[in-house]
Amino acid sequence: MNRNSICLLLGLAVAAHTGAALAEVYRWVDKDGRVHFSDRKPGGATAADDITEQVSKTNIDSSTEQTKKLGEVFPQETEAERALQQQQDRARRDQQQQRAAACQRAHDLLKKLRGPVYLLDSGGQPYEISESERQRREDKLQAQIKQHCG
């Protein structure tokens, strides 16, 4: 079944299902050779065929045989695909949680940098930093938060 047949089949199914068979249906081919269907005529100089009569006479078959044919065209998601999608969703959630935690740490550090700053050296002894150094670190942290935390 080619793409045009699929489009026609889907268009007919939608029209039959929604009761839109009473509306006009147009078919046209664009300059690239693609077939289009719509309930409105295309704009411009594009010529469209009114296929309303053909659509209204079409019977949609919901038998098992037709359902099977549709299943071949639009296969159901396999178990492996479902498992892969779940794995990707988990990885995305984990990444979002890690990003949120990193942003929270950055915001907490920024609050600390805005007050008096006393740092600890490798021996655990406090030392002060200059105001210009504190401002430089604050600016750098604000830029990182803006870039990574939104």
C-alpha positions in Angstrom: 0.0 0.0 0.0 1.6 3.3 -1.1 1.5 6.6 0.8 -1.3 8.0 -1.3 -3.5 5.0 -0.5 -2.7 5.3 3.2 -3.6 9.0 3.1 -6.9 8.3 1.3 -7.7 5.5 3.7 -7.0 7.6 6.7 -9.0 10.5 5.3 -11.9 8.3 4.5 -11.9 6.7 8.0 -11.8 10.1 9.7 -14.6 11.5 7.4 -16.8 8.4 8.1 -16.1 8.4 11.8 -16.8 12.1 12.4 -19.8 12.4 10.2 -17.8 14.7 7.9 -19.0 12.8 4.9 -21.5 15.6 4.4 -18.8 18.1 3.9 -17.0 18.5 0.6 -13.7 16.7 0.1 -11.0 17.9 -2.3 -8.0 16.1 -3.8 -5.1 17.8 -5.5 -1.4 17.2 -6.4 1.1 19.9 -5.4 4.1 21.0 -7.5 6.3 18.3 -5.9 3.9 15.5 -6.8 2.5 15.0 -3.3 -1.2 14.2 -3.1 -3.3 16.2 -0.6 -6.9 15.8 0.7 -8.9 18.5 2.5 -12.4 19.7 3.2 -11.3 23.1 1.8 -10.1 24.0 -1.7 -6.4 24.9 -1.8 -5.5 28.6 -2.2 -3.9 30.1 -5.3 -4.0 28.7 -8.8 -3.9 25.0 -7.6 -6.7 23.0 -9.2 -8.5 20.5 -6.9 -10.9 17.7 -7.7 -14.1 17.5 -5.7 -14.2 13.8 -4.6 -17.1 14.2 -2.2 -19.3 11.7 -4.1 -16.5 9.1 -4.1 -16.0 9.5 -0.4 -19.7 9.3 0.5 -20.1 6.0 -1.4 -17.1 4.4 0.3 -17.9 1.8 2.9 -15.4 1.4 5.8 -14.8 -2.2 6.6 -13.9 -3.0 10.2 -13.7 -6.7 9.7 -10.9 -8.7 11.2 -9.3 -9.0 7.7 -9.2 -5.2 7.3 -7.9 -4.7 10.8 -5.1 -7.1 10.1 -4.2 -5.2 6.9 -4.1 -2.0 8.9 -1.9 -3.7 11.5 0.6 -4.6 8.7 0.7 -0.9 7.5 0.7 0.5 11.1 2.4 -2.2 13.2 1.8 -2.2 16.9 4.6 -1.4 19.2 6.7 -4.4 20.1 7.6 -5.4 23.6 11.3 -4.5 22.9 10.2 -1.0 21.6 8.1 -0.5 24.7 11.0 -1.5 27.0 13.4 0.8 25.1 10.9 3.7 25.5 10.6 3.0 29.2 14.4 2.9 29.6 14.7 6.2 27.7 12.0 7.8 29.9 13.8 6.6 33.1 17.1 8.0 31.8 15.4 11.3 31.0 13.8 11.5 34.4 17.1 10.6 36.1 18.9 13.3 34.1 16.2 15.9 35.0 16.5 15.0 38.7 20.3 15.3 38.7 20.1 18.6 36.9 17.5 19.9 39.5 19.7 18.7 42.3 22.8 20.4 40.8 20.8 23.6 40.3 19.6 23.5 43.9 23.2 23.2 45.1 24.3 26.1 42.9 21.5 28.3 44.3 22.4 27.3 47.8 26.1 28.2 47.1 25.1 31.5 45.6 23.2 32.4 48.8 26.3 31.7 50.8 28.5 33.8 48.4 26.2 36.8 48.9 27.0 37.0 52.6 30.3 37.1 54.4 32.5 34.4 53.0 34.9 32.3 55.0 36.5 29.3 53.3 38.3 26.4 54.8 41.8 25.5 53.6 43.0 21.9 53.3 43.8 21.8 57.0 40.3 22.9 57.9 41.3 26.4 58.9 39.0 29.3 57.9 40.4 32.0 55.6 38.7 35.1 54.1 38.6 36.1 50.4 38.6 39.6 49.0 35.4 41.3 48.0 36.6 41.3 44.4 37.2 37.5 44.5 33.8 37.0 46.1 32.1 39.1 43.4 34.0 37.2 40.7 32.8 33.9 42.1 29.3 35.1 42.5 29.2 36.4 38.9 30.6 33.1 37.6 28.0 31.1 39.5 25.1 33.3 38.4 26.2 32.8 34.7 26.3 29.0 35.2 22.9 29.0 36.8 21.5 31.1 34.0 23.0 28.8 31.4 22.1 25.4 33.0 19.1 26.0 35.2 16.9 28.3 33.2 
